[in-house]
Amino acid sequence: MGLVLPVFCALFAAFSNALATVLQRRAALTVPQSSGFRFGLVLDLLRRPVWIAGILAVIAAGVGQAVALATGALVLVQPLFVLELPLALLIASAAARRRLAGPLWLAVAGVVAGLGLTLAAAAPAGNRTHVPPDRWAPALASCVVVALALAVAGLRRPPGRARAGCLGAATAVCYALTAALMKDSVKLLDEGGLVPFLSAWQTYAFAASGICALLLLEHAMQGGPLVASQPALTLGDATVSVALGVVLYEEHLRTGWWVLPQLLGIALICTGVLALARSETGAAP
């Protein structure tokens, strides 16, 4: 199957996450805005059927992501989630029966072309089976410290771009850590079945990280415009995931002159993501 299965499952997960983003944002905008972090936000959202539908989409995305990570490299799978933003915009436009303007189609094309160019030039390789504890300890500590610092910085600010950007970046770190832990955990499920899977600390760690990511995401959506939170989330998730793939799983990216087309692709992605995030801000209800 080679790259076909992980790429297909990652694209399915990206689409499901995009659908979840559209549904969850609609739900988040219908509940009272909070100045700080509150667990009661989830209780409010549970009364919104559209939020429940968003959670079902998140679960479907999780299944697709798990299969993708079990069969492909982290540095291949996670960058494909950059497509969530253009997919979310397309879904939202279709739901509202609005036509996408020409410049936005260019932005979508830029993200897709940039992602294709980056992955083709980087040629992600390597797929370590398991990560030893001495590699996990510093990676976990670093991600927890960074996510906490970003979350605290965001929650101390009033609603606006700074708050949304910090919370979006904190969410990105949690999402990347969840993916890295999930990859190790699903490999245990594949090799040994339910007992090793349910006995592994990685299983409970990725569940906890995923819950934190979900809570932070809801607060990021409420905290300010998407032009601040979405680029931080989209680009941050891909960046941190690549770093974890290289450090934890010893995955490789091509270097030398191949870095130049990679940088060009990244520039296209960043430009397209920023343009799309601005458009979503303008279109947000």
C-alpha positions in Angstrom: 0.0 0.0 0.0 3.0 2.3 0.6 1.9 5.9 1.1 -1.6 5.4 -0.2 -3.3 4.3 3.1 -1.7 6.8 5.5 -2.3 9.7 3.0 -6.0 8.7 2.4 -6.7 8.3 6.1 -5.0 11.6 6.9 -7.1 13.4 4.2 -10.2 11.8 5.6 -9.3 12.9 9.1 -8.5 16.4 7.8 -12.0 16.6 6.2 -13.7 15.4 9.4 -11.8 17.9 11.5 -12.7 20.7 9.1 -16.4 19.7 9.4 -16.0 19.6 13.2 -14.4 23.1 13.1 -17.3 24.6 11.3 -19.9 22.9 13.6 -18.0 23.7 16.8 -17.5 27.3 15.9 -21.2 27.8 15.2 -21.9 26.2 18.7 -19.1 28.2 20.5 -20.6 31.5 19.2 -24.0 30.7 20.8 -22.8 30.4 24.4 -21.8 33.2 26.8 -18.2 34.4 26.4 -15.9 33.8 29.4 -13.0 35.9 30.5 -11.1 32.9 31.9 -10.8 29.1 31.5 -14.0 27.4 32.6 -15.0 23.7 32.4 -18.6 24.8 32.4 -18.2 25.9 28.8 -18.4 22.2 27.7 -21.7 21.8 29.7 -23.1 24.7 27.9 -22.0 23.3 24.5 -23.5 19.9 25.3 -26.9 21.5 25.0 -26.2 22.4 21.4 -26.9 19.5 18.9 -24.6 21.2 16.4 -21.7 20.8 18.9 -22.6 17.1 19.4 -22.4 16.7 15.7 -19.0 18.4 15.7 -17.8 15.9 18.4 -18.9 13.0 16.3 -16.9 14.4 13.4 -13.9 14.7 15.8 -14.2 11.1 16.7 -14.3 10.1 13.0 -11.2 12.2 12.5 -9.5 10.5 15.4 -10.1 7.1 13.9 -8.7 8.2 10.5 -5.7 9.8 12.2 -5.0 6.7 14.2 -4.9 4.5 11.1 -2.7 7.1 9.3 -0.2 7.3 12.1 -0.1 3.5 12.5 0.9 3.1 8.8 2.8 6.3 8.0 5.4 8.7 9.4 4.4 11.6 11.7 6.2 14.1 9.5 4.1 12.9 6.5 0.7 12.6 8.2 0.4 15.7 10.4 1.4 18.3 7.8 -1.6 17.1 5.7 -3.8 18.5 8.4 -2.9 22.0 7.0 -5.7 21.3 4.5 -8.2 21.6 7.4 -8.5 25.3 6.9 -9.3 25.4 3.2 -11.6 22.4 3.6 -13.4 24.2 6.5 -13.9 27.3 4.3 -15.3 25.2 1.5 -17.7 23.4 3.8 -18.8 26.7 5.4 -19.4 28.3 2.1 -21.4 25.3 0.8 -23.5 25.3 4.0 -24.2 29.0 3.6 -24.8 28.6 -0.1 -22.2 31.2 -0.9 -19.8 31.2 -3.8 -16.1 31.4 -3.0 -14.5 34.5 -4.5 -11.7 34.2 -7.0 -8.9 35.4 -4.6 -10.0 32.7 -2.1 -9.7 30.0 -4.7 -6.2 31.2 -5.3 -5.5 31.0 -1.6 -6.8 27.4 -1.5 -4.7 26.5 -4.5 -1.7 28.1 -2.8 -2.1 26.0 0.3 -2.6 22.8 -1.7 0.3 23.6 -4.1 2.6 24.6 -1.2 1.8 21.5 0.8 2.5 19.3 -2.3 5.8 21.1 -3.0 6.9 20.9 0.6 6.2 17.2 1.0 7.7 16.3 -2.4 10.9 18.2 -1.6 11.1 17.0 2.0 10.4 13.3 1.1 9.5 12.3 4.6 11.1 9.0 5.5 11.6 6.7 8.5 9.0 5.2 10.8 10.4 4.1 14.2 8.2 1.5 15.8 8.5 2.5 19.5 9.9 5.5 21.4 12.1 4.7 24.5 11.2 6.5 27.7 14.4 8.6 27.7 13.2 10.2 24.5 9.7 10.8 25.8 10.6 12.5 29.0 12.2 15.7 27.6 9.6 15.9 24.7 6.7 15.6 27.1 8.1 18.2 29.5 8.8 20.7 26.8 5.4 20.4 25.2 3.6 20.7 28.6 5.6 23.7 29.6 5.1 25.5 26.3 1.4 24.7 26.1 0.8 25.9 29.7 2.8 29.1 29.1 0.8 29.9 26.0 -2.5 29.1 27.6 -1.8 31.2 30.7 -0.6 34.1 28.5 -3.7 33.9 26.4 -6.1 33.7 29.3 -4.6 36.7 31.0 -5.4 38.8 27.9 -8.8 40.3 27.1 -10.7 38.9 24.1 -8.9 39.8 20.9 -6.1 38.7 18.6 -3.5 38.1 21.2 -5.7 35.9 23.3 -6.9 33.9 20.3 -3.4 33.5 18.9 -1.9 32.3 22.2 -4.8 29.8 22.8 -4.6 28.6 19.2 -0.9 28.0 19.5 -1.4 26.2 22.8 -4.0 24.0 21.1 -1.5 23.3 18.3 1.1 22.0 20.8 -1.5 19.7 22.4 -2.7 18.4 19.1 0.8 17.6 18.0 1.6 15.9 21.3 -1.6 13.9 21.0 -0.6 12.7 17.5 2.9 11.7 18.7 1.5 9.7 21.7 -1.3 8.2 19.6 1.2 6.9 17.1 3.1 5.0 19.8 -0.1 3.7 21.3 -1.8 2.5 18.2 1.3 0.6 17.3 0.9 -1.4 20.5 -2.7 -2.1 19.6 -1.6 -3.3 16.2 1.1 -5.6 17.5 -0.4 -6.9 20.8 -4.1 -6.2 20.9 -6.2 -4.5 23.5 -4.3 -5.6 26.6 -1.0 -3.9 25.7 -2.9 -0.9 24.4 -5.0 -0.4 27.6 -1.9 -1.1 29.7 0.3 1.6 28.1 0.7 5.0 29.6 0.7 6.5 26.1 -2.9 5.6 25.7 -4.1 7.6 28.7 -1.6 10.4 27.9 -2.9 10.9 24.4 -6.5 10.9 25.7 -5.6 13.5 28.3 -3.7 15.6 25.8 -6.6 15.4 23.3 -9.1 16.5 26.0 -6.9 19.5 26.8 -6.6 20.3 23.1 -10.4 20.2 22.8 -10.9 22.5 25.8 -8.3 25.0 24.6 -9.8 24.9 21.1 -13.2 26.0 22.3 -11.7 28.8 24.3 -9.5 29.9 21.3 -12.7 30.0 19.1 -14.3 32.2 21.7 -11.2 34.3 22.5 -10.9 36.3 19.3 -11.0 36.3 15.5 -10.0 33.2 13.4 -7.4 35.3 11.7 -5.4 35.0 14.9 -6.3 31.6 16.2 -6.5 29.5 13.0 -3.0 30.2 11.5 -1.5 29.6 15.0 -3.4 26.3 15.2 -2.9 25.1 11.6 0.8 26.1 11.2 1.7 25.3 14.8 0.4 21.8 14.7 2.3 21.0 11.5 5.6 22.6 12.9 5.5 20.9 16.3 4.5 17.6 14.8 7.5 17.6 12.4 9.8 18.4 15.3 8.4 15.5 17.3 8.6 13.2 14.4 12.3 14.0 13.9 13.2 13.9 17.7 11.1 11.0 18.9 10.7 8.7 15.9 13.9 9.5 14.1 12.1 10.4 10.9 14.0 12.3 8.2 13.5 15.2 5.8 15.8 15.9 2.9 18.3 18.6 3.4 20.8 20.4 1.1 19.4 22.3 -1.8 16.0 20.5 -1.2 15.5 23.0 1.6 14.9 25.8 -0.9 11.7 24.3 -2.5 10.6 23.3 1.0 10.9 27.0 2.1 9.0 28.1 -1.0 6.2 25.6 -0.3 6.0 26.8 3.3 5.8 30.4 2.2 2.9 29.4 -0.1 1.1 27.6 2.7 1.6 30.5 5.2 0.3 33.1 2.6 -2.7 30.9 1.7 -3.6 30.1 5.4 -3.4 33.8 6.4 -5.6 34.8 3.4 -8.2 32.1 4.2 -8.2 33.0 7.9 -8.9 36.6 7.1 -11.8 35.5 4.9 -13.3 33.4 7.6 -13.1 36.3 10.0 -15.0 38.5 7.6 -17.6 35.8 7.0 -18.0 34.7 10.6 -21.5 35.3 12.1 
